[in-house]
């Protein structure tokens, strides 16, 4: 990483114009930082390396934290952050995989990332790849029906290369009896709840590998 965690706030302040999504951005900051700084196998000099781990950010609104960490990891320059949201900048208010190095999916229309991650994990498993697929979702987007199908299929297929990280900032309207993790566990997933600001707890949760897909529910205090 080119910067420290404490320097991320300065990188985020270089991006203005989407302040209404500040809470969404800050709720993901610690998770994304821990993933890039200690977990993901990626190479900024070769973002399309087929051996890379994949992070799919389904929670694509308010991507300031995502861009700041990508800059810290070397996928972007700090100067590019200053153009955030401008018509001639690759850094839009929703990330675009065709414009931003390191971005795996174009997102912002919520509810699609888990299905895409399940398909990606299935393909990599069929190819015999040891690459991981991690998808970052928000608690509220789990209300979208397509997620239920992805959760069911991934559990039945025992996709051990798939991890879902749910940012739980209590923004979901429907919720789930017994908590979010129970929704996955009943379909055969491994499930764990962690403090979404505790870097050691996040690292421990992300480091674990299972023969089945797993979900890490990261609880944060931010609200959207």
Buried (B, 14 or more C-beta within 10 A) or exposed (E): BEBEBEBBEEBBEBBEEBEEBBBBBBBBBBBBBBBBBEBBEBBEEEBEEEEBBBBBBBBBBBBBBBBBBBBBBBBBEBEBBEBBEEEEBBBBBBBBEEEBBBBBBBBBEBBBBBBBBBBBBBEBBEEEBEBBBBBBBBBBBBBBEBBBEBBBBBBEBBBBBBBBBBBBBEBBEEBBEEBBBBBBBBBBBBBBBBBBBBBEBBBBBBEEEBEBBBBBBBBBEBEB
